Amino acid sequence: MAKQFRVLGVPLPTKQLGDVIPVPAVVRPVTTTTFTIVSSTRVSTVPEAEAVAGRLAAGLSTATGLPVTTGDGGSIRLSLDPGLGAEAYRLEITAGAVTLTGGSPQGLFWGVQTILQLECGGVLPGGVIEDRPRFPYRGAMLDLARHFFTADEIKAHIDQLVPFKINHLHLHLTDDQGWRLEIPGRPRLTEIGGGPGTGVDGAGPGFLTTAAYAEVVAYAADRFVGIVPEIDMPGHVNAAQVAYPELTADGQPVAPRTDTAVGYSSLPAGPETTYAFVEDVIRTVADLTPGPYLHIGGDECHSTPAADYRAFLERVLPIPAKYGKTVIGWHEIAAVDLPDHVVVQYWRPEADDAGTARAAAEGRRVIMSPADRVYLDMKYDADTPLGLDWAGLIGVERAYDWDPADRLPGVDEESLLGVEAPLWSETLRSVDDVHRMTFPRLPAVAEVAWSPRAARDWPSFRERLAAYGPRWDAAGVDYYRSPEIDWR
């Protein structure tokens, strides 16, 4: 029987060097060597990485109960080597020292997540890890429009994403049922679209003030996670039209909607009032978001005539670039001629993929989010109480056992920006619901996005995932105890 240690009161088996999610690119264990953390252990670093060193020291202190600090001459040493690549790191563990080298502070931060996963009972296994991400974009999405989540709840969710090296959180901020971000100068958007009775079944009121949104953005940035805001258009806009009836085709008021139907609302493509509104919103969101991406939706515009859809996107797609942002849109936007640098996000499995393939052939990058593999709002199995099933049932193995470069003909490795796992909130009512639908499938998607294809292996992943369960238990994360995994 394997020796057991207790971390935060939870028994854990001893770790092997490769027992990490996502699995590292290169692992060279030295099974006869371990590094032991003691009360005098310090973390040393260069000035540019002091914050990262502080997070490592704090994480080790919490895990071991020992007073790990930062300071000169530490036996855990962090350094930078830009030649590695910004997100890459190299970790060497010997009996006398732990040496972590990152291509940037971000690379060091991902190396810190590896160390914190490897730590068990104050012991780190010996050897060398050399690691870098397969794709630069590794995302999760949280829908605030169908059910609102507060700034503190979003931050708590970020904390659970970071260990798996997720580096983007896409926030779906607007839809038919609610408008969740304050836009100064357009106060009725949140007074009405974020007010009582909004959300699916009227159960999800609330909105982020500009200050609260800035707080989330800063919190994420401190953890090397970029916020990707989405303002969905020209469809999914009923909440905006309830607030401002002049945004409807006939200028007449529309009723609020709290059901789950889609495709019935649309901004009119002709009036200049439409584009004044769109530019006000995009400019505000761009100013509030320091990251490079701004998502404009573009999906499920069933009530928008094809000519109007094309005319609308021809006017709107260039706007974010005026404010220094790269546009992301759901793959329906690939039906029109796209400006340079627009990113296409593929999502609907049964959709005609010719537009996405054409966009890729023209040099556009693609984010893979096939709903039948990575939509975290799908049920795990037929008995799952939460979630939907229109894209099928998605167990942990199904979320793991696919490859983004094989998904669409004409969309190869070089065309892919990355992978994102969306979580729509029609059936969610709490952070516990978020975590139950996210975990344990999100780690599977994270490994698809980070790890080399050749390094991935379902039996190995099952074991590593089972070993992570006690950490969720200790953190109070209400994850789904999938019968596919032999939980410890």
N, C-alpha and C positions, 0 to 999 in steps of 0.2 A: 504493500500500500504506500502511495506517495506521502511524503512528509507534508504536514499541514501547518500553515501559518494563519494568524488571525489579523486581518486588516479592518480597522474600524469595527472590531468585534465579529467580523465575518470570516469563517475559515476559507482559505484559498489554497490550492495546491501550489507547489513550487513551480516557477516559470522556466520555460525554455526560451532561448533568445528570439525565436520566431513567433512566439505566442502574442502576436499583436494584430489588431484590426485597424486599418487595412494591412495585409501582409506586406512586409518590406520587399524592395526589389532584390536586394542581395543580403543574405544572412550567412555569416561564417561563425558558428558557435565554437567556443572553447569550453567544453563541458566540465573540465576540471577546475575552472576558475569562476569565482563569484566576487562581487564587491559588496561589502557590508556597510550600511549607513549607521553611524554612531552619533552620539550626542555632540561631538565636536565637528561633525561634517559641515563644510562650508561650500558654497557655490561661488566660483570666481568667473568674471566675464570682462568683456571690453565695454567701454562706456555706451556704445550704441545698443547694447543688448541688456542693459541693467534691468529693464522692466521684465524681460523674458526670464532672466535669472531669478528675479524676485518671485515670479509665478512658479518656477520649478522648486525653489526653496519652500514656498508656502505649501505647494502640493505634497512634497515629501514630508513636511512637518505634519500635515493633516493625516496623511496615510500611516505614518510610523509612530506618531506621538512624540517624536524627538524634536529638539529645537534646532532644526536645520536653518542656517542663516546664509546671507551673502557676505562676501569679503575677500580680501586678497589671500592668495596662497591656499585656496580651497582644493580639496581632492576631487571635486567635480568642476570641470573647466569648460567654459563655453567660449568659442571663438568664431571668427568669420573668415570665409574664403569665397569671394564673389565668383571665382571660377567654377564653383559647384553648380551654379544656377540658383535663382532666387528662392525657390521652395525646396531645394534639395538639402540633405544633411548627411553627415557621416558620424556614427556613434561607435566609439571603442570603449569597451569595459574590461578592465583588468582588475587584479586583486587590490592594486594600490590606487587606482584612479579611474574616473569616468571622463572621457574627453568627447565633447559634442562640438562639431564644427558645422556651421550652416552657411549657405550661400548668401543669406541675408538674415536679419532678425526674424523674418517669417519662416525661413527654413529652420532656424533654431527652435522656433516655437513648435513646429511640427515634430522636431526631434524630442522636445520636452514631452509632448503627448505620448511618444513611444516609451520614454523612460518611465512616465507615470503608469503606463499599462504594464510595463515589465516589473516594476517594483512589487515585491511580495514579502511581507514580514521583515522589511528593512534590507532585503537582499536583491541584488541585480545580477542576472546571469552573465557570464563572460563571453566575449567575442566581439565581432565587428558587424555593424549594419551599415549598408550604403543604400540610400533611399532617395527617390524623387517621384513626383506624381506622373502618371500616364497622361492625364489631361489637366489643363490649367484651370478649368471651370468645374467645380464639384459642388453641386447645389442642393438645397432643400427649399421647398416652398411652403408657406403658411398662408391660408386664406383667412383674412380678417373681415371680409365683406359679408359672408354668410353667417359667421359668428365672430364677434369681436374678442380680441385678446389684448390685455393691457400691456403697457411697456414693461412692467415687471415680469409678466408672464412670458413675453417674447424673450426677454433677457434670460430667464430660466431655461427656455428652450434652447437658446444659443449655447448655454453651458453644457447641454447634453449632446449637441452636435459636434462641438469642437474636438473631443477626443478622437473622432473618426476622420479628422482632417477635412471636414467640410469647410469650404472657404467662401461660399455665397449663400445668403438667405434672401430668397425672393418673397416679397410681401405683396399679396394680392389685396390691394387697398380699396378697390371700388367694384361694385357690381350692381345688379338690379335690386338687391335686398338692402344695400347699405353703402354709405360713403364714409371712409374711416380715417381720412387725413384732412386736417384743417387747411383750408386755402384762404389766406387773408384776401379780402376783397370779394369773396364768394361765400359769405358766412352761412347761407342757408344750406349749403352742401352738407355741413356737419350738424347744424341745428336741426335739420329735418332728417337727412340721410344717416346721421349718427344718433338720432334721438330714440326715445322709447318706442317699442314696437318694431324696431328694425331687426334685420336678420331673419333667417329661416324660422318660420313659426313665430316670429316676433320675439325670439328668445336671445337675441344677440346685440343689444344696443351698446353704443360707445364709440369713441373715436380718439385718435392720437392728435393732441395739439402739436403745433410746430415744435414746441419745446420738448415734448415727450418723444416725438420722432427723432429729434436731434440727439436726445439721450440714448435712444436705441442705437442709432448710427454710431455714436461714439463708443458705446459699450461693445458693439460688434467689432469696430475697428481695432480696439485694444486687444482683441483676440484674433486679429487678422481675418475677420469675416467681413465681406462687403455686402451691404444691403442693396438689393435690386428692387426698386419700387415699381409696381405695376398700376397704371391707370388704364383700365380696359376701355377700348373704343374701336369702331363706332357702335358696336353692340354692347350688351351688358351695361346699359346706362340708365335704366329706369329710375334709380335713386337720384341721379342728377336731374332727370326730367321732372320728377316730383318736386324737387327743390326749385327748379327754374323752368317753368313750362315753355318759355321762349325757345328752349332747345328741342322741342318736339316739331314734327313736320308741319303741323297746323297751328302751333302756338297755343294749343289748348291743354289744360291740366290733365295729368294722368294719375291713376290711383297707385298708392304704394303696393309693393308686392312682397310677400313673405313666403311664397311657394318656391319650388325648385325647378320650375320650367325655365327653358333657355331659348334664345333666338328671336324673341318678340320685340325687343327694343332696338332703336337705332338713332344715332344722331343724323340729322338731315345733311346731305352733302352739298347743298346749294348755298344756304345762307351764310353770309360773312359772320353772323353772330356765332355760328358753330365754331369757326376757326379762331375767333377772338377768345372764346371760352377755352378751347383746346390749348392755345398758346399761353393763356394765363396760368392754366394748371401745369403744363409742362415746364414753364419757366420757374414756377414756384418749387415744384418737386426737384428740378435740376439744381436749383440753388440750395436746397436742403440736403442734397445727397452728394457727397464728395466722390463717390465711386464712379466708375466709367459707364455704368449701364443704366438704361431707363427702358422699362417694358411698356409697350403700348397695346398689348392684347391682340386684337384683330380676329378673334375666334368667334365661331358660331353666330355669324351675322346673317341669319336666315331670312330676316325681314329687310335686309339691305339689298336693293337691286345691284347686280354685278357691275353695271356702269357707275353707280353711285359709290360702291365700295372702292373701285379703282380710283375714281376722282378724289374721294376722301383721303386715301392713302398717299396719292401723289402730292396732296397739299400737306399732309401731316408728317410723313416719314422724314422729311428734311428738317423739321423743327427741332427735335432734340439735339441735332448736330450743331445748331446755332448756339446752344448752351453747353457745348462740350461733351455731349453724351453719345454713346453708341446705342442704337436702337436694338432691342430684342422684341420679336413678335411671335405669336403662335404660328404654326406652319401655314395657316390659311393665307398669310400675307405673301407667301411665295407665288401666289396666283398672279401677282402684278410685277411690273418691272421694279426691282429694288435698287435703291441707292447703294453705293459702295459701303462696306463695313456693317451693313445690317445683318443681325444674327437671327437665324430661323430656329424656332424651338418646335421640334416634331413631337406630337402627342397622341394623335388619334390613330389607333392601329389599322382600322379598316379604311382609312382615307387614301385617296389617290396620292401617291408619293412623287408624282412627276414634277410637281412644282418644287419640292424640297431638293430633289436630285438636280434639277436645272439650276437652282440657286447655288448648290454646292459646286456644280460644274463651272459656274460663273465666278467662283472664288469666295462665295459667302460661307461663313462658318455656321455650324449646326450644333445645337444642344439637343441631346437625345433624352426624351422623356416619354417613351412609349407607355401608354396607360396600362397595357396588359402585363407590364413588368414592374413599373416603378411608381404607379399611382398609389400612394399610401392610404388613400381613402377607400380603396377596394377592400372588401372583406377578405380575411385570411381563409375562411372556409364557410360553408353554408350556414353554420351555427353562430358565426360571429355576430354579436348584437349590434355593433356599430358598423358604419360603412355602407357602401353601395356595391353593386356587382355587375354594372353594365359592361365593364371591360373584362369581366371574369373574376375568378377567385385567385388571389395572389398570396401564396405561402412564401416562406422564407427561401426555399430552394428556387422557386420560380423567379423571385427578385434577384437571385444570385446567378442563376445558370443561363446567362445570355451574354452577348458581346455587342457593344455599340457599333463596332466597325462592320458587323455582319447584318445589321438590322435592315438597312435600305440599300437596294442596288443603286450604285452611283454616289453613295455617301460613304466614303472610305475613311480610314484613320486620319489622313491629312485634312479632311474637311471638318473634323469634329473639334469643337471648342470644349465640349465636355458633356456631363450627364447631370440631370437634376431630377429629384424625387418630389413631386408635388403632393401636398396634402390639402384637399378641399374640405370645407368645414360644415357641409350641410347637416351632418349627423353628430357633430361634436358640440359639447357644451362646457368643457373644462380642460385644464391643462392635463389632467389625468387621461382624458380621452385622447388628447394630442399624443401623449407619450405611448399610450397603448396601441395606437395605430402606427406610430413611427417606429417603435422598437419591438421586435428585433430586426425589422426589414431594412431600416436605414443603414445599419452597418454593412449589410449585403450590397446595397447600392454603392456605398462609399468605397468598398473594396473593388467593385467593377470600375469605378472612376479613377481610383488612385493606383492600384497595383498593376504590374505587368501582366498581360494576359497569361503568359506561361507560368506565372507564379500562383495563379488562382486554382483552388482545388476544393470542391464541396466538402469531402470528408474532413479535411483540415479545418475549413471554415466552421463547420459544425462544432468541432472541439473547441476552437478558440472562442466562438460565440457562447457556448455553454460556460466556459470559464469566466466570461464577462458578467454573467447574470448576477453573481454576488455583489458586484460593484453597483449595479442598478438597485439591488435590494438595499444596500447600505445607504444609497442616496435617496431612497423612497420613490424611485421611478416605477410607475405602474405599467410595466411592460407586459406584453402578451407572451405567456409561457407556451410557445408553439410546441405541439407534440412532435414536430420534426427534429427537435433539439433535445439531447439528454441533459437537462439542466442539473446543475450541481447544488 
